[in-house]
Amino acid sequence: MAKITLERLDLTDKPKFPSNTLLDYYDIIHLLMEAVLLKDGFKIKGEGAHKEIIGTLLDLKIIDDQKHTFLQTMRDYRNRVSYEGFMVHKNYIDLNEDLINKTIVLFFQYLK
């Protein structure tokens, strides 16, 4: 699903739809984080699972402190978009797309 969502996202006008772009990027990363943890024998579900997944990746040293902070911030934005109607400014995507893509590549490589 992560690959399919990424393929669809590549066809999207990201600057025109920054909130949707953030949701898609977060969904892709979340799916990959779950796969990484499953590969290592972990399954985290329930309330607070997204936050715990990111924390577990840090504990297992799969991500560093900087990536942990970035992913938690991205998770917070995703929650605000989904539950509060927060609108992401296109600058967020412009400024962070390289880091987002590097994170996606990191997880895909880990899964190989």
Rosetta silent file (secondary structure, phi, psi, omega in degrees, C-alpha in Angstrom):
SEQUENCE: MAKITLERLDLTDKPKFPSNTLLDYYDIIHLLMEAVLLKDGFKIKGEGAHKEIIGTLLDLKIIDDQKHTFLQTMRDYRNRVSYEGFMVHKNYIDLNEDLINKTIVLFFQYLK
SCORE:     score description
SCORE:     0.000 S_00000001
   1 L     0.000  -35.260  179.498    0.000    0.000    0.000 S_00000001
   2 H   -61.224  -43.437  179.576    2.864    2.394    0.709 S_00000001
   3 H   -64.786  -41.070 -179.833    4.174    1.989   -2.842 S_00000001
   4 H   -65.826  -44.257  178.989    0.708    2.473   -4.348 S_00000001
   5 H   -64.468  -39.154  177.982    0.020    5.590   -2.272 S_00000001
   6 H   -64.445  -41.096  178.236    3.434    6.985   -3.183 S_00000001
   7 H   -62.921  -43.492  178.018    2.743    6.355   -6.862 S_00000001
   8 H   -65.460  -40.582 -179.602   -0.628    8.141   -6.608 S_00000001
   9 H   -62.272  -35.391  178.915    0.941   11.004   -4.673 S_00000001
  10 L   -64.062  -19.096  178.454    3.490   11.506   -7.449 S_00000001
  11 L   -92.740   -1.560 -175.839    0.543   12.279   -9.764 S_00000001
  12 L   -92.343  147.200  172.290   -0.851   14.915   -7.385 S_00000001
  13 L   -80.186   87.472 -172.425   -0.321   18.660   -7.571 S_00000001
  14 L   -58.857  -44.386  179.170    1.340   18.778   -4.157 S_00000001
  15 L   -63.271  -28.419 -179.592    1.604   22.587   -3.841 S_00000001
  16 L   -77.152  -28.332 -176.465   -2.104   22.904   -4.623 S_00000001
  17 L  -128.212   62.300 -174.142   -3.106   20.289   -2.013 S_00000001
  18 H   -64.906  -35.259  179.466   -0.557   20.525    0.828 S_00000001
  19 H   -67.117  -43.919  177.336   -2.828   19.142    3.565 S_00000001
  20 H   -64.959  -36.525  178.281   -3.731   16.100    1.478 S_00000001
  21 H   -63.080  -44.275  177.461   -0.070   15.705    0.562 S_00000001
  22 H   -60.841  -45.211  178.922    0.891   15.663    4.241 S_00000001
  23 H   -59.046  -43.755  179.272   -1.795   13.060    4.966 S_00000001
  24 H   -65.181  -45.921  179.230   -0.539   10.869    2.128 S_00000001
  25 H   -61.429  -42.837 -179.832    3.107   11.202    3.132 S_00000001
  26 H   -64.610  -41.938  179.184    2.281   10.414    6.748 S_00000001
  27 H   -59.549  -44.715  178.043    0.186    7.408    5.693 S_00000001
  28 H   -59.045  -50.152 -178.218    3.078    6.091    3.591 S_00000001
  29 H   -64.114  -41.177  179.547    5.562    6.561    6.420 S_00000001
  30 H   -61.408  -45.333  177.424    3.191    5.040    8.978 S_00000001
  31 H   -59.451  -41.495  179.738    2.690    1.928    6.851 S_00000001
  32 H   -68.852  -39.321  178.472    6.454    1.591    6.450 S_00000001
  33 H   -62.816  -42.678  177.402    7.093    2.103   10.171 S_00000001
  34 H   -61.327  -42.016  179.589    4.590   -0.648   10.986 S_00000001
  35 H   -63.839  -41.769  178.518    6.282   -2.961    8.464 S_00000001
  36 H   -60.098  -46.005 -179.117    9.719   -2.234    9.939 S_00000001
  37 H   -68.070  -38.333  176.834    8.489   -3.089   13.420 S_00000001
  38 H   -60.947  -40.077  178.307    6.693   -6.215   12.195 S_00000001
  39 H   -59.246  -33.966 -179.522    9.932   -7.339   10.585 S_00000001
  40 L   -93.237    8.433  174.564   11.565   -7.030   14.006 S_00000001
  41 L    89.285   17.778 -179.024    8.711   -8.858   15.751 S_00000001
  42 L  -113.204  140.706  172.235    6.755   -5.889   17.129 S_00000001
  43 L  -135.866  117.996 -178.132    3.062   -5.048   16.682 S_00000001
  44 L  -117.336  125.501  178.301    1.782   -1.879   18.329 S_00000001
  45 L  -145.257  168.826  179.939   -1.907   -1.015   18.228 S_00000001
  46 L   102.106 -175.674 -178.895   -4.510    0.859   20.206 S_00000001
  47 L   -62.588  132.202 -179.638   -4.747    4.389   21.480 S_00000001
  48 L    81.917    8.856 -175.524   -1.445    6.210   21.204 S_00000001
  49 H   -63.307  -40.476 -177.504   -0.009    3.602   18.846 S_00000001
  50 H   -60.311  -45.563  179.470    1.316    6.086   16.288 S_00000001
  51 H   -63.983  -41.370 -179.162    3.319    7.927   18.931 S_00000001
  52 H   -68.077  -36.501  177.541    4.560    4.667   20.412 S_00000001
  53 H   -58.522  -47.536 -179.203    5.603    3.296   17.009 S_00000001
  54 H   -64.073  -41.575  177.932    7.834    6.318   16.443 S_00000001
  55 H   -63.750  -38.645  178.923    9.247    6.026   19.966 S_00000001
  56 H   -66.441  -38.347  176.430    9.984    2.330   19.501 S_00000001
  57 H   -60.838  -37.035  176.392   11.875    3.046   16.281 S_00000001
  58 H   -67.673  -46.971 -179.711   14.041    5.467   18.270 S_00000001
  59 H   -58.503  -36.613 -179.764   14.535    2.932   21.092 S_00000001
  60 L   -83.522    0.514  178.956   15.626    0.314   18.544 S_00000001
  61 L    62.854   29.080  174.603   18.009    2.879   16.999 S_00000001
  62 L   -81.086  -30.771  173.392   16.338    2.548   13.601 S_00000001
  63 L  -125.266  158.400  178.060   15.889    6.328   13.609 S_00000001
  64 L   -96.164  178.305 -177.959   17.895    9.047   15.331 S_00000001
  65 H   -59.033  -40.896 -178.596   16.680   11.848   17.629 S_00000001
  66 H   -63.388  -45.527  179.942   16.292   14.325   14.762 S_00000001
  67 H   -67.121  -37.225  177.052   14.135   11.948   12.701 S_00000001
  68 H   -58.528  -49.567  179.814   12.141   11.056   15.833 S_00000001
  69 H   -61.455  -44.180  179.621   11.341   14.717   16.466 S_00000001
  70 H   -61.391  -45.996 -178.284   10.460   15.286   12.818 S_00000001
  71 H   -66.679  -36.653  176.886    8.149   12.248   12.680 S_00000001
  72 H   -66.240  -39.023  177.039    6.404   13.227   15.908 S_00000001
  73 H   -65.598  -42.495  177.765    5.830   16.728   14.524 S_00000001
  74 H   -61.557  -40.835  177.238    4.532   15.273   11.289 S_00000001
  75 H   -62.081  -42.692  177.736    2.202   13.028   13.307 S_00000001
  76 H   -61.181  -45.486  177.599    0.933   16.056   15.224 S_00000001
  77 H   -61.792  -43.277  178.957    0.218   17.925   11.982 S_00000001
  78 H   -58.419  -44.019  178.645   -1.528   14.869   10.558 S_00000001
  79 H   -63.861  -41.082  179.502   -3.756   14.693   13.649 S_00000001
  80 H   -64.819  -40.027  177.298   -4.554   18.394   13.440 S_00000001
  81 H   -64.407  -47.306 -174.864   -5.489   18.078    9.759 S_00000001
  82 H   -70.072  -36.948 -170.990   -7.618   14.980   10.394 S_00000001
  83 H  -110.676  -16.978 -176.939   -9.368   16.066   13.587 S_00000001
  84 H  -121.586   -4.870 -178.588   -9.293   19.877   13.660 S_00000001
  85 L    75.330   20.178  178.880   -9.429   20.860    9.994 S_00000001
  86 L   -60.886  138.587  177.982   -5.947   22.393   10.177 S_00000001
  87 L  -105.793  123.668  178.571   -4.643   23.533    6.803 S_00000001
  88 L   -80.316  134.780  176.597   -0.988   22.859    6.041 S_00000001
  89 L   -78.612  144.504 -177.676    0.832   25.643    4.222 S_00000001
  90 H   -59.530  -24.640  178.280    2.539   24.610    0.991 S_00000001
  91 H   -62.210  -31.667  179.118    5.851   25.824    2.446 S_00000001
  92 H   -60.567  -44.489  179.377    5.791   22.902    4.898 S_00000001
  93 H   -67.466  -45.581  179.892    5.855   20.452    2.001 S_00000001
  94 H   -57.596  -44.446 -175.812    8.443   22.495    0.085 S_00000001
  95 H   -75.339  -26.513 -171.840   10.755   22.700    3.095 S_00000001
  96 H  -114.955   -2.388 -175.323   10.386   19.090    4.245 S_00000001
  97 H   -61.250  -37.127  178.986    9.804   17.020    1.111 S_00000001
  98 H   -63.759  -45.391  178.605   13.465   16.035    0.810 S_00000001
  99 H   -65.069  -39.547  177.776   13.565   14.813    4.427 S_00000001
 100 H   -61.115  -48.439 -179.372   10.244   13.008    3.960 S_00000001
 101 H   -64.321  -37.933  177.059   11.535   11.228    0.849 S_00000001
 102 H   -64.890  -35.764  177.860   14.808   10.304    2.579 S_00000001
 103 H   -66.493  -43.294  177.888   12.787    8.837    5.446 S_00000001
 104 H   -60.876  -45.911  178.747   10.692    6.795    3.024 S_00000001
 105 H   -61.940  -42.419  178.610   13.843    5.501    1.306 S_00000001
 106 H   -55.118  -48.297 -177.697   15.393    4.653    4.704 S_00000001
 107 H   -69.330  -40.314  176.203   12.420    2.478    5.645 S_00000001
 108 H   -60.430  -42.156  178.825   12.216    0.791    2.228 S_00000001
 109 H   -65.185  -38.806  179.144   15.942   -0.039    2.468 S_00000001
 110 H   -62.324  -33.497 -177.168   15.509   -1.387    5.977 S_00000001
 111 H   -79.524  -12.700  179.856   12.773   -3.704    4.718 S_00000001
 112 L   -73.009    0.000    0.000   14.952   -5.212    1.948 S_00000001
